Amino acid sequence: MNQFRPVQLAAVLLVSALIPVTAKAEPIQSLLVQPYGSAKERLLISGACSGCDLRSARLQGAHLIGVDLRDADLRDADLRETNLEGADLSGARLDGADLQGAQLSNADLSRTDLRRADLRGAVVINAYAPDVRTDGMRFAGADLTGSHLIYGGGPN
């Protein structure tokens, strides 16, 4: 008669205990895992937040060089003194946003909604800006060199 050693016996008991569980296992459902908590955290950590809801976000003075904010909702966001050089803001909603003193040079502002946005003192040199909505935008003291931001404004 074979006698089981304590280790072998423990292994047999463990396997026999698992067999009924695995036979009746439910299919595993996939989970959507978000890499970061809030949209603001995702933007600040990864530099990309395409389509994010950042309404009224406080991003004053943030360094967001080259970030992807395509189609993001930044209505009424505080972006004062924020560095958005080379950022992709195409299709973003920035109506009512405070961009005083922001750096937007070489940014993609195509199809961006800047109605009632405050760009006083902002630097918007060579920004790509076709079909921009600019009604009520404030821009006193802004450097718009090469951007055609005001001239290229789209329909209301």
N, C-alpha and C positions, 0 to 999 in steps of 0.2 A: 504494500500500500504506500502510495506516494504521500509524503507529508509536505505541506506547504510551509515555506519559510515565511516569517512575518511580513517581509516586504512584498513577496508574491501574493500573499493573502490580501494585503491591503490593496494591491493593484487590481486583483480580481473583484473585490468588493466595490471598488471605485468604478470600474468598467460596468459591472452589472447594475450599479445604481444609475448610471448615465444612459443606459440603453433605452429604458422606457421614455425618458425625457426627450431624447433625440428622435425617437420614433413618432412622437406626438407634437413635435415642434411646429409652430406656426411660421408661415413665410415671413421673412424679415422685410419690413417696409423701409424704403430709403428715407433719409432725413435730409432736409435742406439745412446745411450748416453755414451760418454767416461768420465770416472770418473775424469781424470786429463787432462791437456793440452798436453804437449809434452811427449815423451817416457822417457826423463830424469826426468821430474817431477813425472811421474808415478813410476819410479824406486825409487827415493828418498823419496817419500811419502809412498808408499805401500810396498816397498821391493820386488816387483815382476814385472818383465817385460819380460816374456817369449816371444821369437820371435821378440823382439823390434829392431828397427833400431836405433842404437846408434853409427853409424859411426862418427869418429872424435870427439866424446863427450869428454868434459873436466870434468873428475871426480877425479882429483888429490886430494889425501888425504881424500876422502870420506870414511865413515864408512858403509860398505855394508855387514856386517856380516850376513851369512845365506841367502842372497838374491837368488831369482829365476831368473836366466838369461839363462835358457835353450834356445838353438837355437837363441840367440840374435846375432845381427851383431855389433860387437865392433871393426871393422877394423879401425886401426889408432887412436884408442881412447887413451886419456891421463889418465892412471890409476896409475901414479907414487904415491907411498906411500899409496895406497888405501888398506883398510882392507877388504879382500874378504874371510875371514876365514869361512869355512863350506858352501861357496856359491855353488849353482848348476850352473855350466857353461857347462854342457854337450851339445855337439853339437854347441857350440858358435864359432863364427868366430872372432878370436883375431889376425889375421895376421896383422903384422905391428904395433900392439898395444905397447905402452910404459908402462911396468909393473915394472919399476925399483923400488926396495925397497918395492914392494907390499907384502901383507900377504895373502898367498893362502893355508895355512895349512888346511888339511881335506876338501879341496874343491873337487867337482866332476868335473874333467877335461876330462871325457870320450868323445871321438870323437871330441875334441876341436882342432881347427886349430890355431896353434901357430907359423906358418911359419913367419920368419922375426920379430917375437916379441922380445922385449927387457926385459929379466927377470934378468938383472944384479942386484945382491944384494937382490933379492926377497927371501922370506921364503915360501917354498912349501913343508912343512913336511907332510908326509902321505897323500898326495893328491891321489885320485883315478884317474888314467890316462891311461886307455887302449885306443888303436887306436888314439893316439894323433899325429898330423902332426907337425913336429918340424924343417923342413929344414930352415936353416939360422937363427934359434933362437939363441939369445945371452944370456948366463947364467953365465958369470964369477962372482964368489963370491956369487952365489945363494945357498941356503941350500935346497937341494933336497932329504933330508933324508927320506927313505921309500916311495918315490913317483914313482920310476921307470919311471920317465918322459922321460929321454933321451933313455933309453933302450927299452921302450915300444912304441917308436914312430912308427906310421903307415906309409903307403905308401905316396908318394908325391902326 
